[in-house]
Amino acid sequence: MKLTKKSHSCVRLEKDGQTLVLDPGVFSEEDAALGADAILVTHEHPDHFNEDRLRAALDANPAAEIWTLKSVAEKISTAFPGRVHTVGHGDTFTAAGFDVQVHGELHAVIHPDIPRITNVGYLIDGGRLFHPGDALTVPDRPVETLMLPVMAPWSKISEVIDYVREVEPQRAYDIHDALLTDLARPIYDSQIGALGGAEHLRLAPGESTAL
């Protein structure tokens, strides 16, 4: 499996000639979803879901499909009948040759006065990779590679560290990092790396690695 980091929370996975894209939002590159055979979206916030980019990707590849939760699916399914699938916690499916299991139900708490929206995470190929979206969801099986929401308005670094400890992945790659300045990155790298209990890694946008 080839993992390519795009900006913020978007990643591309490639295997056996097929491409799966997760969370191509407004903080990601305009072409982040183009060329995808399947797209997964964790929730409706614009840094994870951009309707124009999803439409462009589905127009470019008439065979491409989307899997997402209801709040996103209802915004785009009418334009692409039969190609947008609604999923929830516990569902399993195959997308672009990847086996996917859905975990989680709610977005992390931003503030008690802000109603929580739905959010799902995607466990890929039996635990080889997990993308939690905007939540600190712990899957019910071992995770090799955790896509780690490293900095967000709804989290602090102690919670990020404890999340890595609870999931116990072999390695954690940063996502949700568009708001993290270069001055702060060494602090996050050293503290998560030293205290998380897993190998902590970071890819620059456009950089790839083999899993």
C-alpha positions in Angstrom: 0.0 0.0 0.0 1.3 3.5 -0.9 0.3 6.3 1.4 0.5 9.9 0.0 -0.1 12.8 2.4 -2.1 15.7 1.0 -2.6 18.9 2.9 -4.4 18.9 6.2 -6.5 15.7 6.7 -6.5 14.4 3.2 -4.6 11.2 2.3 -4.4 9.0 -0.8 -3.9 5.3 -0.7 -2.9 3.3 -3.7 -2.9 -0.5 -4.1 -3.1 -2.9 -7.1 -3.6 0.0 -9.5 -6.5 1.6 -7.6 -6.7 4.8 -5.6 -8.7 5.6 -2.4 -8.8 9.2 -1.2 -9.9 10.3 2.3 -11.2 13.7 3.3 -10.4 16.0 0.4 -11.5 19.3 2.0 -10.9 23.0 1.4 -7.5 23.0 3.1 -6.3 20.3 0.7 -5.1 20.7 -2.8 -7.8 21.4 -5.4 -6.9 18.2 -7.3 -6.6 16.1 -4.1 -9.5 13.9 -5.1 -8.9 13.7 -8.9 -8.0 10.3 -10.1 -9.7 8.6 -7.2 -11.6 5.3 -7.7 -13.2 5.8 -4.3 -13.5 8.6 -1.8 -14.3 8.4 1.9 -15.5 11.4 3.9 -15.5 11.4 7.7 -17.9 14.4 8.3 -19.4 17.6 6.9 -16.9 20.2 8.1 -15.4 22.0 5.1 -11.8 21.1 5.9 -12.9 17.5 5.3 -15.7 17.8 2.8 -15.8 20.1 -0.3 -18.7 19.4 -2.6 -17.1 21.0 -5.7 -14.0 18.8 -5.4 -16.1 15.7 -4.9 -18.2 16.6 -7.9 -15.1 17.2 -10.0 -13.6 13.8 -9.0 -16.8 11.9 -9.8 -17.2 13.8 -13.1 -13.6 12.9 -14.1 -14.1 9.2 -13.3 -17.6 7.9 -14.1 -16.8 4.8 -12.1 -15.7 6.6 -8.9 -17.9 6.2 -5.8 -18.2 7.9 -2.4 -18.8 6.4 1.0 -19.7 8.8 3.8 -22.2 9.5 6.6 -25.8 10.7 6.0 -25.1 14.4 6.5 -22.7 14.5 3.6 -24.4 11.9 1.4 -27.6 13.9 1.3 -25.8 16.9 -0.1 -24.4 15.2 -3.1 -26.2 11.9 -3.7 -28.9 13.4 -6.0 -26.4 14.5 -8.6 -24.7 11.0 -8.7 -27.5 8.4 -8.2 -26.1 5.0 -7.1 -22.6 6.3 -6.6 -22.9 7.8 -3.1 -23.2 5.3 -0.2 -24.3 6.1 3.3 -22.4 4.4 6.1 -22.3 4.3 9.9 -20.6 2.7 12.8 -20.0 -1.1 12.4 -20.6 -1.1 8.6 -18.1 -2.9 6.4 -17.6 -2.5 2.6 -15.0 -2.7 -0.1 -13.9 0.5 -1.9 -11.3 0.6 -4.7 -10.1 -2.9 -3.6 -9.6 -1.8 0.0 -11.6 -3.5 2.8 -13.1 -0.8 5.0 -14.7 -0.9 8.5 -16.5 2.1 9.9 -15.8 3.2 13.5 -17.3 6.0 15.6 -20.4 8.2 15.6 -19.7 11.7 16.9 -17.3 14.6 16.3 -15.1 15.5 19.2 -16.4 18.2 21.6 -15.3 21.6 20.4 -17.2 23.4 23.2 -20.1 22.4 25.3 -22.2 25.1 23.7 -21.7 23.8 20.2 -23.9 20.8 19.3 -21.9 17.8 18.2 -22.2 16.5 14.7 -21.7 13.0 13.4 -18.2 11.8 12.4 -17.0 8.4 11.4 -13.5 6.9 11.1 -12.3 4.4 8.5 -10.2 1.3 9.3 -8.5 0.1 6.2 -7.6 -3.5 5.3 -8.1 -5.0 8.7 -6.1 -2.5 10.7 -3.3 -1.6 8.4 -4.4 2.1 8.6 -7.0 4.0 10.6 -8.2 7.6 9.8 -10.4 8.8 12.6 -11.6 12.1 11.1 -12.3 14.6 13.9 -12.6 12.3 16.8 -10.3 10.3 19.1 -12.0 7.0 18.3 -10.3 3.8 19.3 -11.0 0.8 17.0 -11.8 -2.6 18.4 -8.7 -4.2 16.7 -5.0 -3.5 16.4 -3.9 -0.6 14.2 -0.6 -0.6 12.3 -0.6 3.0 11.0 -2.7 5.7 12.8 -3.4 8.9 10.9 -3.2 11.2 13.9 -5.2 14.4 14.2 -2.3 16.3 15.7 -3.7 19.8 16.1 -7.3 21.0 16.2 -9.6 23.5 17.9 -11.1 20.6 19.8 -7.9 19.0 21.2 -4.8 19.6 23.3 -1.5 17.9 23.1 -2.0 15.8 26.2 -5.2 14.3 24.6 -3.3 13.6 21.4 -0.5 11.8 23.3 -3.1 9.8 25.3 -4.9 8.8 22.1 -1.7 7.3 20.7 -1.2 5.4 23.9 -4.7 4.1 23.8 -4.7 3.0 20.2 -1.1 1.6 20.5 -0.3 1.7 16.8 3.1 0.7 15.3 3.4 4.2 13.9 1.5 7.5 13.8 1.5 9.9 10.9 0.3 13.5 11.4 -2.9 14.7 9.8 -5.2 17.7 10.7 -2.1 19.9 10.7 -2.9 22.8 8.4 -3.2 25.2 11.5 0.1 23.9 13.0 2.9 26.4 12.4 6.4 25.4 11.6 7.5 27.0 14.9 5.3 24.6 16.8 6.0 21.4 14.9 9.3 20.5 16.9 7.3 20.7 20.1 4.7 18.4 18.9 7.2 16.0 17.3 9.3 15.8 20.5 6.5 15.4 23.0 4.3 13.0 21.0 7.4 11.0 20.0 8.7 10.8 23.5 5.4 10.1 25.3 3.1 8.5 22.8 4.7 5.1 22.8 4.7 4.7 19.1 6.9 5.8 16.2 5.8 9.4 15.4 6.2 10.4 11.8 5.3 13.3 9.5 5.0 13.6 5.7 5.1 16.9 3.9 2.1 17.5 1.5 2.8 15.4 -1.6 5.3 13.1 0.1 4.6 9.3 -0.1 5.7 6.2 1.8 5.1 2.5 1.5 3.1 0.7 4.2 
